[in-house]
Amino acid sequence: MLENATKEDLVTVLAEMGETVDADLRIRELKQKLMLSKAYLENEEFVRDVLATTIVDRTEKEEEKEKKSIKRSVEGKKKAEERRLERIQELELARIEELFKK
C-alpha cells in the first residue's frame, strides 16, 4: 500500500498519527518516518488501513474532479454547437425573407 501513496497521502496520515512533518521531506523519507512512527510500530494494520482510506479518498476526489471537467467541456461544446446552429438558422431565415421581398 505504501507504494501507491503520494506525498500528500503520507503527509496526511502522518499528521493524523500526530507526527510532525517537514514539508521538505521526500516520499521515501516520509515512508520511512511513517514506518518508524509509534502508531505504525504499535498497530501496523490500522495505519495501513488509514493510509488505504486516504488513498481511496484522494483518488475518488480526483476522479470526480475529472468527471466535472469533462462534463463542463462537453456542455461548452454543446452550447457552442447550439449557437452555431442558431446562427445558421437565422442566416437561412434572413435569406428566405430576402427572397420573399423580391
MITOR-208291 format. One record per residue: residue number from 1; residue in one letter; x, y, z of N, C-alpha, C in turn. Coordinates in nm, 2 decimals. Atoms other than C-alpha are relative to their C-alpha. Layout:
N
+-----+-----+--------+--------+--------+--------+--------+--------+--------+--------+--------+
:   n : res :    n_x :    n_y :    n_z :   ca_x :   ca_y :   ca_z :    c_x :    c_y :    c_z :
+-----+-----+--------+--------+--------+--------+--------+--------+--------+--------+--------+
: NUM :   A :      X :      Y :      Z :      X :      Y :      Z :      X :      Y :      Z :
...
+-----+-----+--------+--------+--------+--------+--------+--------+--------+--------+--------+
//
This chain:
102
+-----+-----+--------+--------+--------+--------+--------+--------+--------+--------+--------+
:   n : res :    n_x :    n_y :    n_z :   ca_x :   ca_y :   ca_z :    c_x :    c_y :    c_z :
+-----+-----+--------+--------+--------+--------+--------+--------+--------+--------+--------+
:   1 :   M :   0.08 :  -0.12 :   0.00 :   0.00 :   0.00 :   0.00 :   0.09 :   0.13 :   0.00 :
:   2 :   L :  -0.09 :  -0.11 :  -0.01 :   0.29 :   0.23 :   0.07 :   0.05 :   0.05 :  -0.14 :
:   3 :   E :  -0.05 :  -0.03 :   0.14 :   0.40 :   0.21 :  -0.30 :  -0.10 :   0.09 :  -0.08 :
:   4 :   N :   0.10 :  -0.08 :   0.07 :   0.07 :   0.37 :  -0.41 :  -0.02 :   0.14 :   0.06 :
:   5 :   A :   0.02 :  -0.12 :  -0.07 :   0.09 :   0.66 :  -0.17 :   0.08 :   0.12 :  -0.06 :
:   6 :   T :  -0.06 :  -0.12 :   0.04 :   0.16 :   1.01 :  -0.28 :   0.06 :   0.07 :   0.12 :
:   7 :   K :  -0.06 :  -0.08 :  -0.11 :   0.35 :   1.27 :  -0.07 :  -0.12 :   0.05 :   0.08 :
:   8 :   E :   0.12 :  -0.06 :  -0.07 :   0.01 :   1.43 :   0.01 :  -0.06 :  -0.11 :   0.09 :
:   9 :   D :   0.06 :   0.11 :  -0.08 :  -0.12 :   1.09 :   0.13 :   0.08 :  -0.02 :   0.13 :
:  10 :   L :  -0.09 :   0.03 :  -0.11 :   0.18 :   1.03 :   0.35 :   0.00 :   0.11 :   0.11 :
:  11 :   V :   0.01 :  -0.12 :  -0.09 :   0.17 :   1.38 :   0.50 :  -0.13 :   0.00 :   0.08 :
:  12 :   T :   0.13 :   0.01 :  -0.07 :  -0.20 :   1.34 :   0.58 :   0.00 :  -0.10 :   0.11 :
:  13 :   V :   0.01 :   0.11 :  -0.10 :  -0.16 :   1.01 :   0.75 :   0.10 :   0.03 :   0.12 :
:  14 :   L :  -0.09 :  -0.03 :  -0.11 :   0.15 :   1.12 :   0.95 :  -0.06 :   0.11 :   0.09 :
:  15 :   A :   0.06 :  -0.10 :  -0.08 :  -0.04 :   1.43 :   1.06 :  -0.11 :  -0.06 :   0.09 :
:  16 :   E :   0.11 :   0.07 :  -0.08 :  -0.34 :   1.21 :   1.17 :   0.06 :  -0.08 :   0.11 :
:  17 :   M :  -0.06 :   0.09 :  -0.10 :  -0.10 :   0.99 :   1.36 :   0.08 :   0.09 :   0.11 :
:  18 :   G :  -0.06 :  -0.09 :  -0.10 :   0.03 :   1.30 :   1.55 :   0.14 :   0.03 :  -0.02 :
:  19 :   E :  -0.15 :  -0.02 :   0.03 :   0.37 :   1.31 :   1.38 :   0.01 :   0.14 :  -0.06 :
:  20 :   T :  -0.03 :  -0.13 :   0.07 :   0.53 :   1.64 :   1.28 :   0.06 :  -0.03 :  -0.13 :
:  21 :   V :  -0.05 :   0.03 :   0.14 :   0.61 :   1.66 :   0.91 :   0.07 :   0.12 :  -0.05 :
:  22 :   D :  -0.07 :  -0.11 :   0.07 :   0.87 :   1.87 :   0.74 :  -0.04 :   0.00 :  -0.14 :
:  23 :   A :   0.04 :  -0.01 :   0.14 :   0.75 :   1.99 :   0.40 :   0.11 :  -0.04 :  -0.10 :
:  24 :   D :  -0.11 :   0.03 :   0.09 :   1.09 :   1.93 :   0.26 :   0.04 :  -0.15 :  -0.02 :
:  25 :   L :  -0.03 :   0.14 :   0.01 :   1.09 :   1.56 :   0.31 :  -0.05 :  -0.06 :  -0.13 :
:  26 :   R :   0.04 :   0.07 :   0.12 :   1.08 :   1.33 :   0.01 :  -0.09 :  -0.12 :   0.03 :
:  27 :   I :   0.09 :   0.11 :  -0.02 :   0.84 :   1.04 :  -0.04 :   0.06 :  -0.11 :   0.08 :
:  28 :   R :  -0.07 :   0.11 :  -0.06 :   1.09 :   0.78 :   0.06 :   0.03 :   0.03 :   0.15 :
:  29 :   E :  -0.02 :  -0.04 :  -0.14 :   1.17 :   0.98 :   0.38 :  -0.13 :   0.00 :   0.08 :
:  30 :   L :   0.13 :   0.00 :  -0.07 :   0.81 :   1.02 :   0.46 :  -0.05 :  -0.14 :   0.03 :
:  31 :   K :   0.03 :   0.14 :  -0.03 :   0.75 :   0.64 :   0.42 :   0.08 :  -0.05 :   0.12 :
:  32 :   Q :  -0.08 :   0.05 :  -0.11 :   1.04 :   0.57 :   0.65 :  -0.05 :   0.06 :   0.13 :
:  33 :   K :   0.05 :  -0.06 :  -0.12 :   0.91 :   0.82 :   0.90 :  -0.13 :  -0.06 :   0.05 :
:  34 :   L :   0.12 :   0.06 :  -0.04 :   0.57 :   0.66 :   0.89 :   0.03 :  -0.14 :   0.06 :
:  35 :   M :  -0.03 :   0.14 :  -0.05 :   0.71 :   0.30 :   0.93 :   0.07 :   0.00 :   0.13 :
:  36 :   L :  -0.07 :  -0.01 :  -0.13 :   0.92 :   0.42 :   1.23 :  -0.08 :   0.07 :   0.10 :
:  37 :   S :   0.09 :  -0.08 :  -0.10 :   0.63 :   0.61 :   1.39 :  -0.05 :  -0.10 :   0.11 :
:  38 :   K :   0.05 :   0.08 :  -0.11 :   0.50 :   0.49 :   1.72 :  -0.13 :  -0.07 :  -0.04 :
:  39 :   A :   0.13 :   0.06 :   0.04 :   0.15 :   0.43 :   1.57 :   0.02 :  -0.12 :  -0.09 :
:  40 :   Y :  -0.02 :   0.11 :   0.10 :   0.28 :   0.21 :   1.29 :   0.06 :  -0.12 :   0.07 :
:  41 :   L :  -0.06 :   0.11 :  -0.07 :   0.50 :   0.01 :   1.52 :  -0.09 :  -0.07 :   0.10 :
:  42 :   E :   0.10 :   0.06 :  -0.09 :   0.21 :  -0.05 :   1.76 :  -0.11 :  -0.07 :  -0.07 :
:  43 :   N :   0.12 :   0.06 :   0.07 :  -0.06 :  -0.12 :   1.51 :   0.02 :   0.02 :  -0.15 :
:  44 :   E :  -0.03 :  -0.01 :   0.15 :   0.07 :  -0.16 :   1.15 :  -0.12 :  -0.01 :  -0.08 :
:  45 :   E :   0.12 :   0.02 :   0.08 :  -0.26 :  -0.29 :   1.02 :  -0.09 :   0.13 :   0.00 :
:  46 :   F :   0.08 :  -0.11 :  -0.01 :  -0.45 :   0.01 :   1.15 :   0.05 :   0.12 :  -0.09 :
:  47 :   V :  -0.06 :  -0.11 :   0.07 :  -0.21 :   0.26 :   1.00 :  -0.01 :  -0.02 :  -0.15 :
:  48 :   R :   0.01 :   0.03 :   0.14 :  -0.21 :   0.08 :   0.67 :  -0.15 :   0.02 :  -0.05 :
:  49 :   D :   0.15 :  -0.02 :   0.04 :  -0.60 :   0.09 :   0.67 :  -0.02 :   0.15 :  -0.01 :
:  50 :   V :   0.01 :  -0.15 :   0.01 :  -0.58 :   0.47 :   0.74 :   0.06 :   0.05 :  -0.13 :
:  51 :   L :  -0.06 :  -0.04 :   0.13 :  -0.34 :   0.51 :   0.45 :  -0.08 :  -0.04 :  -0.12 :
:  52 :   A :   0.09 :   0.05 :   0.11 :  -0.56 :   0.29 :   0.22 :  -0.12 :   0.09 :  -0.02 :
:  53 :   T :   0.12 :  -0.08 :   0.00 :  -0.86 :   0.50 :   0.31 :   0.04 :   0.14 :  -0.06 :
:  54 :   T :  -0.04 :  -0.13 :   0.04 :  -0.67 :   0.82 :   0.25 :   0.03 :   0.00 :  -0.15 :
:  55 :   I :  -0.02 :   0.01 :   0.15 :  -0.56 :   0.70 :  -0.10 :  -0.13 :  -0.01 :  -0.07 :
:  56 :   V :   0.13 :   0.02 :   0.07 :  -0.91 :   0.59 :  -0.19 :  -0.07 :   0.13 :  -0.01 :
:  57 :   D :   0.07 :  -0.13 :   0.00 :  -1.05 :   0.93 :  -0.08 :   0.06 :   0.09 :  -0.10 :
:  58 :   R :  -0.07 :  -0.09 :   0.10 :  -0.79 :   1.11 :  -0.29 :  -0.03 :  -0.04 :  -0.14 :
:  59 :   T :   0.02 :   0.05 :   0.14 :  -0.84 :   0.90 :  -0.60 :  -0.15 :   0.03 :  -0.04 :
:  60 :   E :   0.14 :  -0.03 :   0.03 :  -1.22 :   0.94 :  -0.57 :  -0.02 :   0.15 :  -0.03 :
:  61 :   K :   0.01 :  -0.14 :   0.02 :  -1.18 :   1.32 :  -0.54 :   0.05 :   0.04 :  -0.14 :
:  62 :   E :  -0.06 :  -0.03 :   0.13 :  -0.95 :   1.32 :  -0.85 :  -0.09 :  -0.04 :  -0.11 :
:  63 :   E :   0.10 :   0.05 :   0.11 :  -1.20 :   1.11 :  -1.05 :  -0.12 :   0.09 :  -0.01 :
:  64 :   E :   0.12 :  -0.08 :   0.00 :  -1.49 :   1.33 :  -0.95 :   0.04 :   0.14 :  -0.07 :
:  65 :   K :  -0.04 :  -0.12 :   0.06 :  -1.29 :   1.64 :  -1.05 :   0.02 :  -0.01 :  -0.15 :
:  66 :   E :  -0.02 :   0.02 :   0.14 :  -1.20 :   1.49 :  -1.38 :  -0.14 :  -0.02 :  -0.07 :
:  67 :   K :   0.14 :   0.02 :   0.05 :  -1.57 :   1.39 :  -1.44 :  -0.06 :   0.14 :  -0.02 :
:  68 :   K :   0.06 :  -0.13 :   0.01 :  -1.68 :   1.75 :  -1.37 :   0.07 :   0.08 :  -0.11 :
:  69 :   S :  -0.07 :  -0.07 :   0.11 :  -1.41 :   1.89 :  -1.60 :  -0.05 :  -0.05 :  -0.14 :
:  70 :   I :   0.05 :   0.06 :   0.12 :  -1.52 :   1.65 :  -1.88 :  -0.14 :   0.05 :  -0.03 :
:  71 :   K :   0.14 :  -0.04 :   0.02 :  -1.89 :   1.74 :  -1.82 :   0.00 :   0.15 :  -0.04 :
:  72 :   R :   0.00 :  -0.14 :   0.04 :  -1.81 :   2.12 :  -1.84 :   0.05 :   0.01 :  -0.14 :
:  73 :   S :  -0.05 :   0.00 :   0.14 :  -1.61 :   2.06 :  -2.16 :  -0.11 :  -0.04 :  -0.10 :
:  74 :   V :   0.11 :   0.05 :   0.09 :  -1.90 :   1.86 :  -2.32 :  -0.11 :   0.11 :   0.00 :
:  75 :   E :   0.10 :  -0.10 :   0.00 :  -2.15 :   2.12 :  -2.21 :   0.04 :   0.13 :  -0.08 :
:  76 :   G :  -0.05 :  -0.11 :   0.07 :  -1.94 :   2.40 :  -2.35 :   0.00 :  -0.02 :  -0.15 :
:  77 :   K :   0.01 :   0.04 :   0.14 :  -1.91 :   2.22 :  -2.68 :  -0.14 :  -0.01 :  -0.05 :
:  78 :   K :   0.14 :   0.01 :   0.03 :  -2.28 :   2.15 :  -2.68 :  -0.06 :   0.14 :  -0.02 :
:  79 :   K :   0.05 :  -0.14 :   0.01 :  -2.36 :   2.52 :  -2.62 :   0.05 :   0.07 :  -0.13 :
:  80 :   A :  -0.06 :  -0.06 :   0.11 :  -2.12 :   2.63 :  -2.89 :  -0.07 :  -0.06 :  -0.13 :
:  81 :   E :   0.07 :   0.06 :   0.12 :  -2.29 :   2.39 :  -3.14 :  -0.14 :   0.05 :  -0.01 :
:  82 :   E :   0.13 :  -0.06 :   0.00 :  -2.63 :   2.52 :  -3.04 :   0.00 :   0.14 :  -0.06 :
:  83 :   R :  -0.01 :  -0.14 :   0.05 :  -2.52 :   2.88 :  -3.10 :   0.03 :   0.00 :  -0.15 :
:  84 :   R :  -0.03 :   0.01 :   0.14 :  -2.37 :   2.77 :  -3.44 :  -0.12 :  -0.03 :  -0.08 :
:  85 :   L :   0.12 :   0.04 :   0.07 :  -2.69 :   2.60 :  -3.54 :  -0.11 :   0.11 :   0.00 :
:  86 :   E :   0.09 :  -0.11 :   0.00 :  -2.90 :   2.90 :  -3.43 :   0.04 :   0.11 :  -0.10 :
:  87 :   R :  -0.05 :  -0.10 :   0.10 :  -2.68 :   3.13 :  -3.64 :  -0.03 :  -0.04 :  -0.14 :
:  88 :   I :   0.03 :   0.05 :   0.13 :  -2.72 :   2.91 :  -3.94 :  -0.15 :   0.01 :  -0.03 :
:  89 :   Q :   0.15 :  -0.02 :   0.01 :  -3.10 :   2.91 :  -3.88 :  -0.03 :   0.14 :  -0.03 :
:  90 :   E :   0.03 :  -0.14 :   0.02 :  -3.10 :   3.29 :  -3.85 :   0.04 :   0.04 :  -0.14 :
:  91 :   L :  -0.04 :  -0.03 :   0.13 :  -2.90 :   3.32 :  -4.17 :  -0.09 :  -0.05 :  -0.11 :
:  92 :   E :   0.09 :   0.07 :   0.10 :  -3.13 :   3.08 :  -4.36 :  -0.13 :   0.08 :   0.00 :
:  93 :   L :   0.13 :  -0.07 :  -0.01 :  -3.44 :   3.27 :  -4.23 :   0.02 :   0.14 :  -0.07 :
:  94 :   A :  -0.02 :  -0.13 :   0.07 :  -3.29 :   3.60 :  -4.35 :   0.01 :  -0.02 :  -0.15 :
:  95 :   R :  -0.01 :   0.03 :   0.15 :  -3.21 :   3.45 :  -4.69 :  -0.14 :  -0.02 :  -0.06 :
:  96 :   I :   0.14 :   0.03 :   0.05 :  -3.57 :   3.32 :  -4.72 :  -0.08 :   0.13 :   0.00 :
:  97 :   E :   0.07 :  -0.13 :  -0.01 :  -3.71 :   3.66 :  -4.61 :   0.04 :   0.09 :  -0.12 :
:  98 :   E :  -0.05 :  -0.08 :   0.11 :  -3.49 :   3.83 :  -4.87 :  -0.06 :  -0.04 :  -0.13 :
:  99 :   L :   0.06 :   0.06 :   0.12 :  -3.63 :   3.60 :  -5.14 :  -0.15 :   0.04 :  -0.01 :
: 100 :   F :   0.14 :  -0.04 :   0.01 :  -3.99 :   3.69 :  -5.05 :  -0.02 :   0.15 :  -0.02 :
: 101 :   K :   0.01 :  -0.14 :   0.03 :  -3.92 :   4.06 :  -5.07 :   0.01 :   0.04 :  -0.14 :
: 102 :   K :  -0.02 :  -0.03 :   0.14 :  -3.82 :   4.04 :  -5.43 :  -0.13 :  -0.02 :  -0.08 :
+-----+-----+--------+--------+--------+--------+--------+--------+--------+--------+--------+
//
